[in-house]
């Protein structure tokens, strides 16, 4: 068997082979084994032609969404907050189509334990790497930290688009000149139909945070941030229930040093988030930009971010090795 993808957790593992079959071994937590625990991998029936799948595995809560080549998606497992997108909160022990007529190019789970949400981009798998305009973003499930970006903390068992309203509308304005020197009175809006990448980035046990990058190279976050590194040196907890643009050194800045979030020459190409402790104490972020630079922000414990031996917090993005 030619295995192309593996997802596993506390007591179960899924394998995806090159023929589009999903294999399961381990426990049947929340029905993810279709009713049977196994000690050797077995092909799961009820879904085929799978090209990718997203999963959330913890000690007691397991959810999986598998996507076929045409973007049709199927879900199985834990659904206590509606995170399978089936219109209810009932667990599934059989593959069930999710999203209705929607087709997804990628799906992600965000959160820990039972309080997870799922997020997706529309299209077919591979679209996000070919598209210059981006895709439409959807979310479903737990919303206790506002990570579905609806302007509230109400959970949803149906796939919904985030609001176009940006968090802190009195803070973020559009600009009317190319260099950003003149601000208009119109509020910045979240481009929910022009999202290129999604990155689940929960910063602490039991919390939710989604990071999105749009087709202009701007980073947006929605949900809970512990020690909000990079947001104008704010080191306090921040919870936002609408998307807000995340200032960074590859966005434009004015001669005065103030930020605005316009189209950038340098874009985010890859992002990695690491939370290495069960508490909120240690979280670090790395990303790679289109100009070949690697950037770091976070706790910097033991100089983990490559800060030249300096072990203090990095509250703004810094280039690794500089």
Secondary structure, 3 states (H helix, E strand, C coil): CCEEEEEECCCEEEEEECCCCEEEEECCHHHCCCCCCEEEEEECCCCCCEEEEEEEECCCCEEEEEEECCCCEEEEECCCCCCCCCCCCCCEEEEEEECCCCCEEEEEEEEECCEEEEEEEECCCCHHHHCCCCECEEEEECCCCCCCCCCCCCCEEEEECCCCECCCCCCCEEECCCCCCCEEEEECECCCCCEEEEEECCCCCCCCEEEEEECCCCEEEEEEECCCCCCCCCCCCEEEEEEEECCCCCCCECCCCCECCCCCCCCEEEEEEEECCCCCCCEEEEEEECCCCEEEEECCHHHCCCCCCCCCCEEEEEECCC
